[in-house]
Amino acid sequence: MLTVQQHEEGLKKIKAGLATKVRILVPGEACPVCVAIEGVYEFDTVPTLPPDGCSCIGGCKAMYAPVLDMFGP
């Protein structure tokens, strides 16, 4: 799983790119805390990963992904 620093670096790259928002993706085997934060966020409201209280086995399963809603065909 990703470290706190790796999550922070990923979020920084998303903010510096073409993204307009940030999506938190969570796989089905994630803990309830991670499932609760799944969704799309503005840059200034995106939760940090791993979230407080994360109990995913083997480490936090949530990850950041860019939202590119103003780009594409």
C-alpha positions as CSV (number, residue, x, y, z in Angstrom):
1,M,0.0,0.0,0.0
2,L,1.0,3.6,-0.5
3,T,2.7,5.6,2.3
4,V,1.4,9.0,3.5
5,Q,4.2,10.7,1.5
6,Q,3.2,8.8,-1.7
7,H,-0.4,9.9,-1.2
8,E,0.7,13.5,-0.7
9,E,2.9,13.4,-3.8
10,G,0.1,11.9,-5.9
11,L,-2.4,14.6,-4.8
12,K,0.2,17.3,-5.6
13,K,0.6,16.0,-9.1
14,I,-3.2,15.9,-9.6
15,K,-3.5,19.5,-8.5
16,A,-0.7,20.6,-10.8
17,G,-2.2,18.9,-13.8
18,L,-5.4,19.3,-15.8
19,A,-7.7,18.0,-13.1
20,T,-10.6,20.2,-12.0
21,K,-11.4,18.1,-8.9
22,V,-10.1,15.0,-7.1
23,R,-11.9,11.7,-6.8
24,I,-11.2,9.2,-4.0
25,L,-11.4,5.7,-5.3
26,V,-12.1,2.8,-2.9
27,P,-12.1,-0.9,-3.7
28,G,-14.7,-3.2,-2.4
29,E,-12.5,-4.8,0.3
30,A,-11.7,-1.4,1.9
31,C,-12.7,-0.6,5.5
32,P,-15.9,1.3,6.4
33,V,-13.9,4.5,7.1
34,C,-12.4,4.5,3.6
35,V,-15.8,3.6,2.0
36,A,-17.4,6.6,3.8
37,I,-15.0,9.1,2.1
38,E,-15.3,7.7,-1.4
39,G,-16.4,10.5,-3.9
40,V,-15.4,13.7,-5.7
41,Y,-13.9,16.7,-3.9
42,E,-12.9,20.2,-4.6
43,F,-9.1,20.7,-4.1
44,D,-9.6,22.6,-0.9
45,T,-11.9,20.0,0.7
46,V,-10.3,16.7,-0.3
47,P,-9.6,14.4,2.8
48,T,-6.0,13.3,3.5
49,L,-5.1,9.6,2.9
50,P,-5.0,7.5,4.8
51,P,-8.0,8.8,6.7
52,D,-8.0,8.8,10.5
53,G,-9.5,5.5,11.7
54,C,-8.6,3.6,8.6
55,S,-8.5,-0.1,9.4
56,C,-7.9,-1.6,6.0
57,I,-6.0,-4.9,6.3
58,G,-2.4,-4.3,5.0
59,G,-2.8,-0.5,4.8
60,C,-5.2,2.0,3.3
61,K,-6.8,0.9,0.1
62,A,-8.1,4.3,-1.0
63,M,-6.4,6.3,-3.6
64,Y,-6.6,9.7,-5.4
65,A,-7.6,10.1,-9.0
66,P,-8.0,13.2,-11.2
67,V,-11.4,14.4,-12.4
68,L,-11.0,15.8,-15.9
69,D,-14.5,17.0,-16.5
70,M,-13.6,20.0,-18.7
71,F,-11.4,18.0,-21.1
72,G,-11.9,15.3,-23.6
73,P,-14.0,14.7,-26.7
